[in-house]
Each structure stands twice: as C-alpha cells, then as structure tokens.
Amino acid sequence: MRFPLKSSRLLTIFLIVFIDLLGFSIILPLLPYYAETYGATPFIVGLLVASYAAAQLLGAPLLGRLSDRIGRRPVLLMSVAGTFIGFLLLGLADPLGNYLAGLINPAAANIIILGILFFSRILDGLTGGNITVAQAYITDVTDEQNRAKGLGMIGAAFGLGFIIGPVVGGSLSQYGYSLPAFVAGAISLLNLVMIFLLLPESLTPERRIAESAQRRPPFTFKALQQALNRPKVGPLLQLRFFFSLGFATFQTVFTLFTQGLGLSVQTTSYLLAFVGLMAAIVQGGLIGKLTKRFRENWLIITGLWVMTGALLVWAFTSQLFGLVIVIIPLALAGGVLNTVIQSAITKTVTRQEVGGLLGIATSIESLTRVIAPLAGSYLLQSLGLWAPGVFSALLMGWAIVLAYLRIVRPSHQATMEASQNAVE
C-alpha cells in the first residue's frame, strides 16, 4: 500500500535532511585548516576527506538494507546518533588527543589528534546513511504521482544546507575550529530529538516482512562489467565516472586550493556557499527550462566543453575575483551534467531495471569521491596548485571524446537511418 502525500511527514523529513546537511557543510570548509594546525600535509587532508567517503560507500548500502528489516525510524536514529558522536569527537580532538598523549607519549600529540580526526570522520561516514534512508522513507509515504515532488524536497534541503552551512562555519571559525564542530554536534542532537519526537515509522510490519524477504542482487564487479558492456547504458556509465571524478576533484580539493592562495577560512566558506547557490539555481528551475528547449545529447556535449574550459581557467586562477567568476560556469555546468546524465541513464533501460542501474551509477559516483581527494591532494602537494585543475580538465576532455564517439554519433546515425527508412 502507498500513502498519499503526507505534508507533515515530508516537512519533518525535509527538516531532518536540511539539518543533517547544515551540520555537514558547517565542517566541510574547515577540515583542511583544522588538520593543518596539527601538521597535516595536503595529501593527509585528502586522505581525511577520502576516509569519510570510503566509510560512507560501505555504510550507506548496509544501513539502507537494515532499514528494510527493522524500519526507517530506528536506523535514522542510529545514523544521526553516530553523526552526533563524530562531531563531538571532532570538537574534542585537541583536549582528548593531548590527554592521551600525556599518558602515552607527549611528543606524539599531533599524531594522536589527527588519529582522532580520522576516527571521527570514519564514524560519521559509516553511520551517515541518513539521505539513503530518508529517500526510502519518502518512497514509503508517497504514491507515484507525488513521489517526484517528495524526492525533490531532498534536493532543496541539500541546496539550502550547502548555502547556509559554510557561511555559519566560516563565521564561527574565528573563535576556533572546535566551536563549529560543537555547533554541528548540537544541530545533530536537535535532529535526533526531532526524529524521536516527530517522525513515525513508515514501514508497516507486513511491508517490513515483504521488504526483508525480497532478494536484492549485490553490487559486484561482474554486475558493473555487464552494465558497462551494454551498448546504450555502458557509455553513459563510463561518462558518469569521468565526469564525476573530474568534478569531485574540484569539489574536494577546492579548500586546499584556496588555502594555498592564502585565502582565509571565512572567505573560503563564502565561496563554497556561492557554489551551493549556483547549484540551487540549476536545481530550482533552470534545468527544467534547458531540458525542454535542448536535446540531452546537446546539453551533455555543451556542458562538458564548458566544464573543461572552466577547469583549465580554475587551474591557473590566483585572484579572488577570478575565482568567483570561474565558479559560475563550473557550478552551472556541473549541475546540468549531473542531472542530464542521470536522466539519460534511466531512459536507456526498462522501468524494471531503473533502480538497479541508478544504484550502479550512484556506486560509481561514490567511488570517485574516494579517488578524487587522494589524486587531487597528491597532485597539489607534488606539482602545485595548478595540477588538480589540469588533471580534471584532461578527464573532461576525454569525456568529450567518449560522449561524441559512443553517444552522440551513434544517436545521430540511428536518427539518419530512421529518416531514410521513413522516406523509403
């Protein structure tokens, strides 16, 4: 049974996702500056960012399936509790690390503090399946007619969280890096109370049994290989990988880049909020107008060209004004490509296969968020500030070649053949 749109439940889920993203985005621009205080190199910072992504890659599917067995509400409570503890450890890293160093080896204080930072991010990543479970909750309480509207609220919560969070984090950082972590922890605690008091369970006992009994094929390399070998969806999944890796490199090393330019954490936070604003503009209506006016293949090729050029300009930008200007095409092209590629994937398979293929596409994107900070931070540390931008531009350049040879040209040839057959 599917329920009609439940406004009160959806509003609660919207607030839960918004508060969750607000806490995350408060911390996001501060991590490199925080870790550098204890002697972390750019590559160590990249490893710190990648550790969260890797833990989330492992944890999110497990939490999603656990929610099918025991219900959405208990898993959301567990997930947000883990996030709260992770933020608390992040804020207490300095005093806790110094205390442990006093017991073990005072000279190793910085190493122990960095170890606590890593543990806090890994814990948050492993339990950070909030979004996956929130999407499942919306699926439970909406019918097919209203589901797109419900899931769209999660996108809106993402955008709003990433606009407000960096500004709050940057403003609080002038009082120390621990304070934003404690504020993010307090926000997570508020989220925990909201779920406990306001959010009812969405899975009935009958549906819980049915969901638990339903067999779901695991994500394996064999399944990935089979998907990549399919003539229509394979090239789109490959395109998804190269685009996501290039764009994630920009996203995950951006703070290291601004740090290298000598920009303050406050300025970096405002820039990230600007990126969030541009993404919200795309998701808030621009993408709908573009897809109505232009074909998806044209949007893909144009978006890739814009992204390639903007990444090259970003690589050699050394002034704040230039950085603000280059963010605009980067964020807009990124938002368009992310949406259009995902849409194109759903149109190449049957309705029964959509969920599985989107799951593979999401796993590919998650994998790039592990690789990107490692590759980007290594290149930045080894070669210079320009290297991640050039690396990302090269990936986008290859994506252009791939898109033209495997997607655009075959589609054009099929259209020409169909026209000829119609004439005959």
VENWO-V883755 format. One record per backbone hydrogen bond with DSSP energy under -1.0 kcal/mol. CO is the residue of the C=O (numbers start at 1). NH is the residue of the N-H. Records with the same first field share a line. If there is no record, write none. Layout:
CO: NH  NH
//
This chain:
6: 10
7: 11
8: 12
9: 13
10: 14
11: 15
12: 16
13: 17
14: 18
15: 19
16: 20
17: 21
18: 22
19: 23
20: 24
21: 25
22: 26
23: 27
24: 28
27: 30  31
30: 34
31: 35
32: 36
33: 37
35: 38  40
36: 39
41: 45
42: 46
43: 47
44: 48
45: 49
46: 50
47: 51
48: 52
49: 53
50: 54
51: 55
52: 56
53: 57
54: 58
55: 59
56: 60
59: 63
60: 64
61: 65
62: 66
63: 67
66: 70
67: 71
72: 76
73: 77
74: 78
75: 79
76: 80
77: 81
78: 82
79: 83
80: 84
81: 85
82: 86
83: 87
84: 88
85: 89
86: 90
87: 91
88: 92
92: 96
93: 97
94: 98
95: 99
96: 100
97: 101
98: 102
99: 103
100: 104
105: 108
106: 109
108: 112
109: 113
110: 114
111: 115
112: 116
113: 117
114: 118
115: 119
116: 120
117: 121
118: 122
119: 123
120: 124
121: 125
122: 126
123: 127
127: 129
129: 133
130: 134
131: 135
132: 136
133: 137
134: 138
135: 139
136: 140
137: 141
143: 147
146: 150
147: 151
148: 152
151: 155
152: 156
153: 157
154: 158
155: 159
156: 160
157: 161
158: 162
160: 164
161: 165
164: 168
165: 169
166: 170
167: 171
168: 172
169: 173
172: 175
173: 176
178: 182
179: 183
180: 184
181: 185
182: 186
183: 187
184: 188
185: 189
186: 190
187: 191
188: 192
189: 193
190: 194
191: 195
192: 196
193: 197
194: 198
195: 199
204: 208
205: 209
206: 210
207: 211
208: 212
209: 213
210: 214
220: 224
221: 225
222: 226
223: 227
224: 228
225: 229
227: 230
230: 234
233: 237
234: 238
235: 239
236: 240
237: 241
238: 242
239: 243
240: 244
241: 245
242: 246
243: 247
244: 248
245: 249
246: 250
247: 251
248: 252
249: 253
253: 257
254: 258
255: 259
256: 260
257: 261
258: 263
259: 262
264: 268
265: 269
266: 270
267: 271
268: 272
269: 273
270: 274
271: 275
272: 276
273: 277
274: 278
275: 279
276: 280
277: 281
278: 282
279: 283
280: 284
281: 286
282: 285  287
285: 289
286: 290
287: 291
288: 292
289: 293
290: 294
295: 299
296: 300
297: 301
298: 302
299: 303
300: 304
301: 305
302: 306
303: 307
304: 308
305: 309
306: 310
307: 311
308: 312
309: 313
310: 314
311: 315
314: 317
319: 323
320: 324
321: 325
322: 326
323: 327
326: 330
327: 331
328: 332
329: 333
330: 334
331: 335
332: 336
333: 337
334: 338
335: 339
336: 340
337: 341
338: 342
339: 343
340: 344
341: 345
342: 346
343: 347
345: 348
350: 353
353: 357
354: 358
355: 359
356: 360
357: 361
358: 362
359: 363
360: 364
361: 365
362: 366
363: 367
364: 368
365: 369
367: 370  371
368: 372
371: 375
372: 376
373: 377
374: 378
375: 379
376: 380
377: 381
378: 382
379: 383  384
384: 387
386: 390
387: 391
388: 392
389: 393
390: 394
391: 395
392: 396
393: 397
394: 398
395: 399
396: 400
397: 401
398: 402
399: 403
400: 404
401: 405
402: 406
403: 407  408
404: 409
407: 411
408: 412
409: 413
410: 414
411: 415
412: 416
413: 417
414: 418
415: 419
416: 420
417: 421
418: 422
419: 423
420: 424
//
